[in-house]
Amino acid sequence: LLFEEKLCLAVGNEHPLAGKKKRMTAKEFGKQSLALLNTDFALRTHIDRYCLDNSILPHVPMESNSLSVIMEMIQVGRLATVLPNGIVHTQCGLYSIELSPELPNKAITLFYRKGGYKSPACQAFSELASEWAVSRLKEIPIRRRRPCPAH
């Protein structure tokens, strides 16, 4: 396990909930119009499990296989999505809303076969990823600007 990401509901500047600090209930979450990654993604599995566990039938008018497309739709529209909190806090024009009960954390891990061969590149990447995971706990940069600058 490298680290765990906390998930949150993300909305853009045009969403009625932009800037609201109050936690949202699972029932209120179920009323949101969502833009989500398609079911091929692990993040979507976490969202679907949350909805199932909380008896929610989500309203998903938009699905995509591109996170950048979803983020752009959220930033300029009135849809919401679920993203890691770290992404929301580093992107212009996104606001995070915590849910109650909380969305599950997303575990970020590296897998490799125990006792199996690891190439020098694999070993170097594992070391780099482990060092990065430790250092990110010390300092998480906030590069947020709100609202987004006009083009």
Salt bridges, closest charged atoms under 4 A:
ASP48 OD1 - ARG44 NE 2.95
ASP53 OD1 - ARG49 NH1 3.74
GLU63 OE2 - ARG44 NH1 2.80
GLU98 OE1 - LYS6 NZ 3.42
GLU98 OE1 - ARG23 NH2 2.82
GLU102 OE2 - LYS6 NZ 3.68
GLU102 OE2 - ARG23 NH2 3.50
